[in-house]
């Protein structure tokens, strides 16, 4: 007998004591502001001339479109651990619009993650909007507004259409809610909350860039439609 199974208490003949199947989650209400962590499902498509390296990009067999397959997990609040999926456009044979939307979305995500004001065009802000590659976006955390759209089966699903940047009141309200959740900095605050407040309370633009990239620090980002629809 495999020793790894010896301590397993499950009865694989009688399933009366198995937990009941949970019903599906209700949708997150449209317009809800939540913090998310973005991870990228690697698609194995590289194009060094475009800076698409590391196998992060995906190319559609049907349309030839290239995108980042993003998974977004809510990191705090009543919807914590909920997941959403959206593609960040990089290229479409139909024209430049989808790729431009993808760039806008990533810029806004960097602003939100690094507390950079969209209007800031300082050298520090410019550096904060640069990345070494898509690996820098894999695991990035920022704030978004949730939307609802139909999937390819006609069912409603949550998606991300808009990044909440530091110049928006919802960003400040989110920081305030984090501060409140942490007990105002008092002892006993959730372990992950206080560092997040400290990291975002004041702009900090000191990400590590390659030696060929100028170091900088300050706010920045472009508002406008993010990059989620193909």
Phi and psi in degrees as GROMACS dihedral restraints (atoms count N, CA, C in turn):
[ dihedral_restraints ]
;  ai    aj    ak    al  type     phi  dphi    fc
    3     4     5     6     1   -69.0    20    10
    4     5     6     7     1   123.5    20    10
    6     7     8     9     1   -61.6    20    10
    7     8     9    10     1   -26.0    20    10
    9    10    11    12     1   -66.8    20    10
   10    11    12    13     1   -22.8    20    10
   12    13    14    15     1   -91.9    20    10
   13    14    15    16     1   -11.7    20    10
   15    16    17    18     1   -59.5    20    10
   16    17    18    19     1   -36.5    20    10
   18    19    20    21     1   -92.2    20    10
   19    20    21    22     1    -0.8    20    10
   21    22    23    24     1   -73.9    20    10
   22    23    24    25     1   119.3    20    10
   24    25    26    27     1   -85.0    20    10
   25    26    27    28     1    -9.0    20    10
   27    28    29    30     1   -63.7    20    10
   28    29    30    31     1   140.4    20    10
   30    31    32    33     1   -98.5    20    10
   31    32    33    34     1   112.5    20    10
   33    34    35    36     1   -93.4    20    10
   34    35    36    37     1    22.2    20    10
   36    37    38    39     1  -120.5    20    10
   37    38    39    40     1   -39.9    20    10
   39    40    41    42     1  -111.4    20    10
   40    41    42    43     1   117.8    20    10
   42    43    44    45     1  -107.6    20    10
   43    44    45    46     1    16.9    20    10
   45    46    47    48     1   -65.8    20    10
   46    47    48    49     1   -27.4    20    10
   48    49    50    51     1   -94.8    20    10
   49    50    51    52     1     6.1    20    10
   51    52    53    54     1   -72.9    20    10
   52    53    54    55     1   149.9    20    10
   54    55    56    57     1   -66.9    20    10
   55    56    57    58     1   145.6    20    10
   57    58    59    60     1   -70.6    20    10
   58    59    60    61     1   147.7    20    10
   60    61    62    63     1   -65.8    20    10
   61    62    63    64     1   135.4    20    10
   63    64    65    66     1   -85.2    20    10
   64    65    66    67     1   142.7    20    10
   66    67    68    69     1   -70.8    20    10
   67    68    69    70     1   160.4    20    10
   69    70    71    72     1   -63.4    20    10
   70    71    72    73     1   155.0    20    10
   72    73    74    75     1   -69.6    20    10
   73    74    75    76     1   144.4    20    10
   75    76    77    78     1   -69.8    20    10
   76    77    78    79     1   153.5    20    10
   78    79    80    81     1   -65.1    20    10
   79    80    81    82     1   148.0    20    10
   81    82    83    84     1   -68.6    20    10
   82    83    84    85     1   129.3    20    10
   84    85    86    87     1   -56.4    20    10
   85    86    87    88     1   139.7    20    10
   87    88    89    90     1   -57.1    20    10
   88    89    90    91     1   135.7    20    10
   90    91    92    93     1    92.0    20    10
   91    92    93    94     1    -6.9    20    10
   93    94    95    96     1   -66.3    20    10
   94    95    96    97     1   135.5    20    10
   96    97    98    99     1   -97.7    20    10
   97    98    99   100     1   125.5    20    10
   99   100   101   102     1  -140.0    20    10
  100   101   102   103     1   151.0    20    10
  102   103   104   105     1   -84.1    20    10
  103   104   105   106     1   141.5    20    10
  105   106   107   108     1  -134.4    20    10
  106   107   108   109     1   157.7    20    10
  108   109   110   111     1  -113.3    20    10
  109   110   111   112     1   126.7    20    10
  111   112   113   114     1   -96.0    20    10
  112   113   114   115     1   129.6    20    10
  114   115   116   117     1  -122.7    20    10
  115   116   117   118     1   152.7    20    10
  117   118   119   120     1  -113.1    20    10
  118   119   120   121     1   127.7    20    10
  120   121   122   123     1   -82.9    20    10
  121   122   123   124     1   113.4    20    10
  123   124   125   126     1   -61.8    20    10
  124   125   126   127     1   135.0    20    10
  126   127   128   129     1  -108.8    20    10
  127   128   129   130     1    -6.6    20    10
  129   130   131   132     1    79.0    20    10
  130   131   132   133     1    10.4    20    10
  132   133   134   135     1  -100.4    20    10
  133   134   135   136     1   117.1    20    10
  135   136   137   138     1  -116.2    20    10
  136   137   138   139     1   146.0    20    10
  138   139   140   141     1  -146.6    20    10
  139   140   141   142     1    98.2    20    10
  141   142   143   144     1   -63.5    20    10
  142   143   144   145     1   -27.0    20    10
  144   145   146   147     1   -67.1    20    10
  145   146   147   148     1   -23.6    20    10
  147   148   149   150     1   -99.3    20    10
  148   149   150   151     1    -7.1    20    10
  150   151   152   153     1    83.3    20    10
  151   152   153   154     1    14.6    20    10
  153   154   155   156     1   -91.2    20    10
  154   155   156   157     1    96.2    20    10
  156   157   158   159     1  -128.8    20    10
  157   158   159   160     1   170.9    20    10
  159   160   161   162     1    84.3    20    10
  160   161   162   163     1     1.1    20    10
  162   163   164   165     1    75.1    20    10
  163   164   165   166     1    15.5    20    10
  165   166   167   168     1   -78.3    20    10
  166   167   168   169     1   -32.9    20    10
  168   169   170   171     1   -75.1    20    10
  169   170   171   172     1   153.0    20    10
  171   172   173   174     1  -121.9    20    10
  172   173   174   175     1   139.1    20    10
  174   175   176   177     1  -113.6    20    10
  175   176   177   178     1   131.3    20    10
  177   178   179   180     1   -74.1    20    10
  178   179   180   181     1   129.8    20    10
  180   181   182   183     1   -67.5    20    10
  181   182   183   184     1   -31.9    20    10
  183   184   185   186     1   -76.7    20    10
  184   185   186   187     1   -45.2    20    10
  186   187   188   189     1  -111.4    20    10
  187   188   189   190     1   -16.0    20    10
  189   190   191   192     1    80.9    20    10
  190   191   192   193     1    -2.5    20    10
  192   193   194   195     1   -64.8    20    10
  193   194   195   196     1   147.4    20    10
  195   196   197   198     1  -117.0    20    10
  196   197   198   199     1   137.8    20    10
  198   199   200   201     1  -157.0    20    10
  199   200   201   202     1   167.6    20    10
  201   202   203   204     1   -99.4    20    10
  202   203   204   205     1   124.4    20    10
  204   205   206   207     1   -84.5    20    10
  205   206   207   208     1   100.8    20    10
  207   208   209   210     1   -97.8    20    10
  208   209   210   211     1   138.2    20    10
  210   211   212   213     1  -114.0    20    10
  211   212   213   214     1   134.3    20    10
  213   214   215   216     1  -123.6    20    10
  214   215   216   217     1   117.2    20    10
  216   217   218   219     1  -108.8    20    10
  217   218   219   220     1   130.0    20    10
  219   220   221   222     1   -69.6    20    10
  220   221   222   223     1   129.9    20    10
  222   223   224   225     1  -100.4    20    10
  223   224   225   226     1   -10.4    20    10
  225   226   227   228     1  -158.7    20    10
  226   227   228   229     1   164.9    20    10
  228   229   230   231     1    90.1    20    10
  229   230   231   232     1  -174.5    20    10
  231   232   233   234     1   -65.3    20    10
  232   233   234   235     1   -17.5    20    10
  234   235   236   237     1  -106.8    20    10
  235   236   237   238     1    18.3    20    10
  237   238   239   240     1   -53.6    20    10
  238   239   240   241     1   139.1    20    10
  240   241   242   243     1    80.4    20    10
  241   242   243   244     1    -5.2    20    10
  243   244   245   246     1   -69.7    20    10
  244   245   246   247     1   149.8    20    10
  246   247   248   249     1  -121.8    20    10
  247   248   249   250     1   147.3    20    10
  249   250   251   252     1  -134.9    20    10
  250   251   252   253     1   154.6    20    10
  252   253   254   255     1  -128.9    20    10
  253   254   255   256     1   133.8    20    10
  255   256   257   258     1  -152.3    20    10
  256   257   258   259     1   154.5    20    10
  258   259   260   261     1  -101.7    20    10
  259   260   261   262     1   138.3    20    10
  261   262   263   264     1  -100.5    20    10
  262   263   264   265     1   114.8    20    10
  264   265   266   267     1   -67.8    20    10
  265   266   267   268     1   137.5    20    10
  267   268   269   270     1  -117.6    20    10
  268   269   270   271     1   -38.7    20    10
  270   271   272   273     1  -157.2    20    10
  271   272   273   274     1   140.8    20    10
  273   274   275   276     1  -139.0    20    10
  274   275   276   277     1   138.1    20    10
  276   277   278   279     1   -68.4    20    10
  277   278   279   280     1   -12.5    20    10
  279   280   281   282     1   -78.0    20    10
  280   281   282   283     1   -13.8    20    10
  282   283   284   285     1   142.8    20    10
  283   284   285   286     1  -177.8    20    10
  285   286   287   288     1   -81.0    20    10
  286   287   288   289     1    -8.6    20    10
  288   289   290   291     1   -58.1    20    10
  289   290   291   292     1   -46.8    20    10
  291   292   293   294     1   -64.8    20    10
  292   293   294   295     1   -42.2    20    10
  294   295   296   297     1   -64.5    20    10
  295   296   297   298     1   -37.3    20    10
  297   298   299   300     1   -65.0    20    10
  298   299   300   301     1   -39.1    20    10
  300   301   302   303     1   -63.3    20    10
  301   302   303   304     1   -38.5    20    10
  303   304   305   306     1   -63.6    20    10
  304   305   306   307     1   -42.0    20    10
  306   307   308   309     1   -64.8    20    10
  307   308   309   310     1   -40.3    20    10
  309   310   311   312     1   -61.7    20    10
  310   311   312   313     1   -43.0    20    10
  312   313   314   315     1   -63.1    20    10
  313   314   315   316     1   -45.9    20    10
  315   316   317   318     1   -64.7    20    10
  316   317   318   319     1   -40.5    20    10
  318   319   320   321     1   -59.0    20    10
  319   320   321   322     1   -46.7    20    10
  321   322   323   324     1   -64.0    20    10
  322   323   324   325     1   -38.8    20    10
  324   325   326   327     1   -62.9    20    10
  325   326   327   328     1   -40.5    20    10
  327   328   329   330     1   -66.0    20    10
  328   329   330   331     1   -40.6    20    10
  330   331   332   333     1   -59.6    20    10
  331   332   333   334     1   -45.8    20    10
  333   334   335   336     1   -66.6    20    10
  334   335   336   337     1   -43.6    20    10
  336   337   338   339     1   -67.6    20    10
  337   338   339   340     1   -34.0    20    10
  339   340   341   342     1  -109.3    20    10
  340   341   342   343     1    10.8    20    10
  342   343   344   345     1    55.5    20    10
  343   344   345   346     1    53.3    20    10
  345   346   347   348     1  -111.0    20    10
  346   347   348   349     1   125.8    20    10
  348   349   350   351     1   -69.4    20    10
  349   350   351   352     1   137.1    20    10
  351   352   353   354     1   -56.7    20    10
  352   353   354   355     1   -31.2    20    10
  354   355   356   357     1   -85.6    20    10
  355   356   357   358     1    -6.5    20    10
  357   358   359   360     1   -79.1    20    10
  358   359   360   361     1   118.4    20    10
  360   361   362   363     1  -113.1    20    10
  361   362   363   364     1    22.6    20    10
  363   364   365   366     1   -68.8    20    10
  364   365   366   367     1   166.3    20    10
  366   367   368   369     1   -61.7    20    10
  367   368   369   370     1   -36.8    20    10
  369   370   371   372     1   -63.9    20    10
  370   371   372   373     1   -43.0    20    10
  372   373   374   375     1   -65.3    20    10
  373   374   375   376     1   -40.8    20    10
  375   376   377   378     1   -60.6    20    10
  376   377   378   379     1   -40.6    20    10
  378   379   380   381     1   -67.1    20    10
  379   380   381   382     1   -35.7    20    10
  381   382   383   384     1   -67.2    20    10
  382   383   384   385     1   -20.7    20    10
  384   385   386   387     1   -93.3    20    10
  385   386   387   388     1     6.9    20    10
  387   388   389   390     1  -103.1    20    10
  388   389   390   391     1   148.7    20    10
  390   391   392   393     1  -130.6    20    10
  391   392   393   394     1   158.5    20    10
  393   394   395   396     1   -79.0    20    10
  394   395   396   397     1   -23.9    20    10
  396   397   398   399     1   171.9    20    10
  397   398   399   400     1   177.4    20    10
  399   400   401   402     1   -63.0    20    10
  400   401   402   403     1   -18.9    20    10
  402   403   404   405     1   -61.3    20    10
  403   404   405   406     1   -27.1    20    10
  405   406   407   408     1   -69.2    20    10
  406   407   408   409     1   -19.4    20    10
  408   409   410   411     1   -91.5    20    10
  409   410   411   412     1   -13.2    20    10
  411   412   413   414     1   -81.6    20    10
  412   413   414   415     1    98.6    20    10
  414   415   416   417     1   109.5    20    10
  415   416   417   418     1     0.4    20    10
  417   418   419   420     1   -67.0    20    10
  418   419   420   421     1   143.5    20    10
  420   421   422   423     1  -116.4    20    10
  421   422   423   424     1   134.2    20    10
  423   424   425   426     1  -156.4    20    10
  424   425   426   427     1  -176.0    20    10
  426   427   428   429     1  -112.7    20    10
  427   428   429   430     1   138.8    20    10
  429   430   431   432     1  -136.1    20    10
  430   431   432   433     1   163.1    20    10
  432   433   434   435     1  -108.4    20    10
  433   434   435   436     1   127.4    20    10
  435   436   437   438     1   -80.7    20    10
  436   437   438   439     1   140.8    20    10
  438   439   440   441     1  -122.7    20    10
  439   440   441   442     1   174.1    20    10
  441   442   443   444     1  -129.5    20    10
  442   443   444   445     1   133.3    20    10
  444   445   446   447     1  -145.0    20    10
  445   446   447   448     1   169.0    20    10
  447   448   449   450     1   -82.6    20    10
  448   449   450   451     1   139.7    20    10
  450   451   452   453     1   -87.7    20    10
  451   452   453   454     1  -174.4    20    10
  453   454   455   456     1   -71.8    20    10
  454   455   456   457     1    -5.3    20    10
  456   457   458   459     1  -102.8    20    10
  457   458   459   460     1     0.4    20    10
  459   460   461   462     1    87.1    20    10
  460   461   462   463     1     7.0    20    10
  462   463   464   465     1   -91.1    20    10
  463   464   465   466     1   149.8    20    10
  465   466   467   468     1   -72.3    20    10
  466   467   468   469     1   142.2    20    10
  468   469   470   471     1  -146.0    20    10
  469   470   471   472     1   154.7    20    10
  471   472   473   474     1   -81.7    20    10
  472   473   474   475     1   139.0    20    10
  474   475   476   477     1  -140.1    20    10
  475   476   477   478     1   170.8    20    10
  477   478   479   480     1  -111.4    20    10
  478   479   480   481     1   121.8    20    10
  480   481   482   483     1  -111.2    20    10
  481   482   483   484     1   -27.7    20    10
  483   484   485   486     1  -134.5    20    10
  484   485   486   487     1   133.3    20    10
  486   487   488   489     1   -90.7    20    10
  487   488   489   490     1   137.5    20    10
  489   490   491   492     1   -91.2    20    10
  490   491   492   493     1   116.8    20    10
  492   493   494   495     1   -98.3    20    10
  493   494   495   496     1   166.2    20    10
  495   496   497   498     1   -63.2    20    10
  496   497   498   499     1   -15.6    20    10
  498   499   500   501     1   -86.0    20    10
  499   500   501   502     1    -0.4    20    10
  501   502   503   504     1   -99.4    20    10
  502   503   504   505     1   143.2    20    10
  504   505   506   507     1   -58.9    20    10
  505   506   507   508     1   -31.9    20    10
  507   508   509   510     1   -65.1    20    10
  508   509   510   511     1   -27.0    20    10
  510   511   512   513     1   -67.7    20    10
  511   512   513   514     1   -45.8    20    10
  513   514   515   516     1   -64.3    20    10
  514   515   516   517     1   -38.4    20    10
  516   517   518   519     1   -65.2    20    10
  517   518   519   520     1   -35.8    20    10
  519   520   521   522     1   -66.7    20    10
  520   521   522   523     1   -43.1    20    10
  522   523   524   525     1   -60.4    20    10
  523   524   525   526     1   -40.7    20    10
  525   526   527   528     1   -64.0    20    10
  526   527   528   529     1   -38.8    20    10
  528   529   530   531     1   -67.4    20    10
  529   530   531   532     1   -35.2    20    10
  531   532   533   534     1   -64.1    20    10
  532   533   534   535     1   -43.2    20    10
  534   535   536   537     1   -61.6    20    10
  535   536   537   538     1   -42.0    20    10
  537   538   539   540     1   -65.4    20    10
  538   539   540   541     1   -42.3    20    10
  540   541   542   543     1   -63.5    20    10
  541   542   543   544     1   -27.1    20    10
  543   544   545   546     1   -83.9    20    10
  544   545   546   547     1    -0.2    20    10
  546   547   548   549     1    78.8    20    10
  547   548   549   550     1    25.3    20    10
  549   550   551   552     1    66.1    20    10
  550   551   552   553     1    26.2    20    10
  552   553   554   555     1    88.3    20    10
  553   554   555   556     1     3.6    20    10
  555   556   557   558     1   -76.7    20    10
  556   557   558   559     1   164.2    20    10
  558   559   560   561     1   -62.9    20    10
  559   560   561   562     1   149.7    20    10
  561   562   563   564     1    94.0    20    10
  562   563   564   565     1     0.3    20    10
  564   565   566   567     1   -67.5    20    10
  565   566   567   568     1   148.7    20    10
  567   568   569   570     1   -53.1    20    10
  568   569   570   571     1   138.1    20    10
  570   571   572   573     1   -59.1    20    10
  571   572   573   574     1   -36.6    20    10
  573   574   575   576     1   -86.9    20    10
  574   575   576   577     1   -13.5    20    10
  576   577   578   579     1   -78.2    20    10
  577   578   579   580     1   -50.1    20    10
  579   580   581   582     1   -58.3    20    10
  580   581   582   583     1   -44.8    20    10
  582   583   584   585     1   -61.5    20    10
  583   584   585   586     1   -34.6    20    10
  585   586   587   588     1   -66.8    20    10
  586   587   588   589     1   -39.4    20    10
  588   589   590   591     1   -62.9    20    10
  589   590   591   592     1   -46.1    20    10
  591   592   593   594     1   -61.7    20    10
  592   593   594   595     1   -37.2    20    10
  594   595   596   597     1   -69.8    20    10
  595   596   597   598     1   -29.4    20    10
  597   598   599   600     1  -106.2    20    10
  598   599   600   601     1   -11.7    20    10
  600   601   602   603     1   -61.1    20    10
  601   602   603   604     1   -33.0    20    10
  603   604   605   606     1  -133.5    20    10
  604   605   606   607     1   142.0    20    10
  606   607   608   609     1   -55.6    20    10
  607   608   609   610     1   132.3    20    10
  609   610   611   612     1  -134.0    20    10
  610   611   612   613     1   110.0    20    10
  612   613   614   615     1  -117.1    20    10
  613   614   615   616     1    72.1    20    10
  615   616   617   618     1  -130.0    20    10
  616   617   618   619     1    44.4    20    10
  618   619   620   621     1   -66.9    20    10
  619   620   621   622     1   158.7    20    10
  621   622   623   624     1   -86.6    20    10
  622   623   624   625     1   122.9    20    10
  624   625   626   627     1  -117.4    20    10
  625   626   627   628     1   165.0    20    10
  627   628   629   630     1   -64.9    20    10
  628   629   630   631     1   160.2    20    10
  630   631   632   633     1   -63.1    20    10
  631   632   633   634     1   -18.7    20    10
  633   634   635   636     1   -85.6    20    10
  634   635   636   637     1    -4.1    20    10
  636   637   638   639     1  -105.1    20    10
  637   638   639   640     1   131.0    20    10
  639   640   641   642     1   -65.7    20    10
  640   641   642   643     1   138.6    20    10
  642   643   644   645     1   -82.5    20    10
  643   644   645   646     1   140.5    20    10
  645   646   647   648     1  -155.3    20    10
  646   647   648   649     1   176.1    20    10
  648   649   650   651     1  -161.9    20    10
  649   650   651   652     1   123.4    20    10
  651   652   653   654     1   164.2    20    10
  652   653   654   655     1   178.6    20    10
  654   655   656   657     1   -81.8    20    10
  655   656   657   658     1   160.1    20    10
  657   658   659   660     1   173.6    20    10
  658   659   660   661     1   162.8    20    10
  660   661   662   663     1   153.4    20    10
  661   662   663   664     1   158.0    20    10
  663   664   665   666     1  -103.1    20    10
  664   665   666   667     1   132.8    20    10
  666   667   668   669     1   -86.9    20    10
  667   668   669   670     1  -174.2    20    10
  669   670   671   672     1   114.1    20    10
  670   671   672   673     1  -176.6    20    10
  672   673   674   675     1   -64.5    20    10
  673   674   675   676     1   129.9    20    10
  675   676   677   678     1   -75.2    20    10
  676   677   678   679     1  -171.4    20    10
  678   679   680   681     1  -108.9    20    10
  679   680   681   682     1    59.7    20    10
  681   682   683   684     1  -115.6    20    10
  682   683   684   685     1    -1.4    20    10
  684   685   686   687     1  -113.0    20    10
  685   686   687   688     1   139.9    20    10
